[in-house]
Amino acid sequence: MASTFSGDETAPFFGFLGAAAALVFSCMGAAYGTAKSGVGVASMGVMRPELVMKSIVPVVMAGVLGIYGLIIAVIISTGINPKAKSYYLFDGYAHLSSGLACGLAGLSAGMAIGIVGDAGVRANAQIELLLGANAQIEMPLGANAQQPKLFVGMILILIFAEALALYGLIVGIILSSRAGQSRAE
């Protein structure tokens, strides 16, 4: 039986493995970040229900991580068309490394967002609860001045954690664009 495939016949396996790795690892990071920070939001919602909408930021930021993996998976899968042009091992390895870079960066960012989001949301609610209950105690800065500082600090840490996933997305795009450069056509 003659093969209509041009290029290395095992190369698409590595390419599709890269697409799967990008999506699976990024979604694992998004799921962990959403679950971990969601538990913090639910716990905080019992104490301070008025802060729930303000504290949902980590959940949203964790959810975005899955989109990064989806972007790379689509880029990789559209680049794998062995019947239209030759697809060599270099291309498969480039797509595999692209998927792993994006996926593992998304996983690590999701873990960071989940842990920081959970702790930050709980601490945010506890400070408001403590300072609100002890309003008669003279503080150098009132409850309204201290709580926003903690919230801003949490948001900054979350932004830097999200940047880890963006680095993986950028490197993944660069690596996937390298596929097809192994030959002169």
C-alpha positions as CSV (number, residue, x, y, z in Angstrom):
1,M,0.0,0.0,0.0
2,A,1.5,3.3,-1.1
3,S,1.5,6.2,1.4
4,T,0.4,9.6,0.2
5,F,2.2,11.1,3.1
6,S,5.2,13.3,2.4
7,G,7.9,13.8,5.0
8,D,8.6,11.8,8.1
9,E,5.7,9.6,9.0
10,T,6.2,9.9,12.8
11,A,6.5,13.7,12.8
12,P,2.8,14.5,13.0
13,F,2.6,12.5,16.2
14,F,5.0,15.0,17.9
15,G,3.1,17.9,16.4
16,F,-0.2,16.7,17.7
17,L,1.4,15.9,21.0
18,G,2.5,19.5,21.3
19,A,-1.0,20.7,20.5
20,A,-2.5,18.4,23.2
21,A,0.2,19.4,25.7
22,A,-0.5,23.1,25.2
23,L,-4.2,22.7,25.8
24,V,-4.1,20.0,28.6
25,F,-1.4,21.7,30.7
26,S,-2.9,25.2,30.3
27,C,-6.3,23.9,31.2
28,M,-4.9,22.1,34.2
29,G,-3.3,25.4,35.4
30,A,-6.6,27.2,34.8
31,A,-8.6,24.6,36.6
32,Y,-6.3,24.5,39.6
33,G,-6.2,28.3,39.8
34,T,-9.9,28.6,39.5
35,A,-10.6,25.9,42.1
36,K,-8.0,27.1,44.6
37,S,-9.0,30.8,44.4
38,G,-12.7,29.9,44.1
39,V,-12.5,28.1,47.4
40,G,-11.1,31.3,48.9
41,V,-13.8,33.4,47.4
42,A,-16.5,31.1,48.7
43,S,-14.9,31.1,52.2
44,M,-14.7,34.8,52.1
45,G,-18.2,35.2,50.9
46,V,-19.5,33.8,54.1
47,M,-17.7,36.4,56.2
48,R,-18.1,39.4,53.8
49,P,-20.6,38.8,51.0
50,E,-20.3,42.3,49.7
51,L,-16.7,41.7,48.7
52,V,-17.4,38.6,46.4
53,M,-17.5,40.5,43.1
54,K,-14.3,42.4,44.0
55,S,-12.6,39.2,45.0
56,I,-13.4,37.3,41.8
57,V,-10.4,38.7,40.0
58,P,-8.1,35.7,40.6
59,V,-10.8,33.3,39.2
60,V,-11.1,35.3,36.0
61,M,-7.3,35.6,35.6
62,A,-7.0,31.8,36.1
63,G,-9.7,31.2,33.5
64,V,-7.7,33.1,30.9
65,L,-4.9,30.6,31.0
66,G,-6.9,28.0,29.2
67,I,-7.3,30.4,26.3
68,Y,-3.6,30.7,25.9
69,G,-3.3,26.9,25.5
70,L,-6.2,26.9,23.0
71,I,-4.5,29.6,20.9
72,I,-1.3,27.6,20.6
73,A,-3.1,24.3,20.0
74,V,-5.0,25.9,17.1
75,I,-1.8,27.4,15.7
76,I,0.0,24.0,15.9
77,S,-2.9,22.0,14.5
78,T,-3.3,24.3,11.5
79,G,0.4,23.9,10.8
80,I,0.1,20.1,10.5
81,N,-1.0,19.3,7.0
82,P,1.3,16.6,5.7
83,K,-0.6,16.1,2.5
84,A,-0.3,19.7,1.4
85,K,3.5,20.0,2.2
86,S,6.2,17.9,3.7
87,Y,6.2,17.7,7.5
88,Y,9.5,16.6,8.9
89,L,10.7,15.7,12.4
90,F,12.1,19.2,12.9
91,D,8.5,20.5,12.4
92,G,7.1,18.0,14.8
93,Y,9.7,18.8,17.5
94,A,9.2,22.5,17.0
95,H,5.4,22.1,17.5
96,L,6.0,19.8,20.5
97,S,8.4,22.3,22.2
98,S,5.9,25.1,21.4
99,G,3.1,23.2,23.1
100,L,5.2,22.2,26.1
101,A,6.4,25.8,26.6
102,C,3.0,27.3,26.5
103,G,1.3,24.5,28.5
104,L,3.8,24.2,31.3
105,A,4.0,28.0,31.7
106,G,0.2,28.0,31.9
107,L,0.3,25.3,34.5
108,S,2.9,27.1,36.7
109,A,1.0,30.4,36.3
110,G,-2.3,28.7,37.3
111,M,-0.7,27.3,40.5
112,A,0.7,30.7,41.4
113,I,-2.6,32.4,40.7
114,G,-4.6,29.8,42.7
115,I,-2.3,30.0,45.8
116,V,-2.0,33.8,45.8
117,G,-5.7,34.3,45.0
118,D,-6.8,32.0,47.8
119,A,-4.6,33.6,50.4
120,G,-5.1,37.1,49.2
121,V,-8.9,36.9,49.1
122,R,-9.0,35.4,52.6
123,A,-6.6,37.9,54.0
124,N,-8.5,40.7,52.4
125,A,-11.8,39.6,54.0
126,Q,-10.1,39.0,57.4
127,I,-8.6,42.5,57.5
128,E,-11.9,44.1,56.7
129,L,-13.6,41.9,59.3
130,L,-11.1,42.6,62.0
131,L,-10.8,46.3,61.4
132,G,-14.6,46.7,60.9
133,A,-15.3,45.0,64.2
134,N,-12.7,47.1,66.1
135,A,-13.6,50.4,64.6
136,Q,-13.3,52.1,68.0
137,I,-9.5,51.3,68.1
138,E,-7.4,54.2,66.9
139,M,-5.3,53.0,64.0
140,P,-2.7,55.1,62.1
141,L,-4.6,54.3,59.0
142,G,-8.3,53.4,59.0
143,A,-9.8,50.2,57.5
144,N,-10.5,51.9,54.2
145,A,-6.8,52.9,53.8
146,Q,-5.3,49.5,54.8
147,Q,-7.5,47.1,52.9
148,P,-7.0,48.7,49.4
149,K,-3.2,48.3,49.9
150,L,-3.5,44.6,50.5
151,F,-5.9,44.3,47.5
152,V,-3.5,46.2,45.2
153,G,-0.6,44.0,46.4
154,M,-2.6,40.9,45.6
155,I,-3.5,42.2,42.1
156,L,0.1,43.0,41.4
157,I,1.3,39.5,42.3
158,L,-1.5,38.1,40.2
159,I,-0.5,40.2,37.2
160,F,3.1,39.0,37.5
161,A,1.9,35.4,37.8
162,E,-0.2,35.9,34.6
163,A,2.9,37.2,32.9
164,L,4.5,33.8,33.3
165,A,1.8,32.3,31.1
166,L,2.1,35.2,28.6
167,Y,5.9,34.4,28.3
168,G,5.0,30.8,27.5
169,L,2.4,32.0,24.9
170,I,5.0,34.3,23.2
171,V,7.7,31.6,23.2
172,G,5.2,29.0,21.9
173,I,4.2,31.3,19.0
174,I,7.9,31.9,18.1
175,L,8.7,28.1,18.3
176,S,5.7,27.1,16.2
177,S,6.7,29.6,13.6
178,R,10.0,27.8,13.3
179,A,8.3,24.8,11.9
180,G,8.8,24.6,8.2
181,Q,12.2,26.3,8.3
182,S,14.1,23.0,8.2
183,R,14.0,22.9,4.4
184,A,14.4,25.4,1.5
185,E,11.2,25.4,-0.6
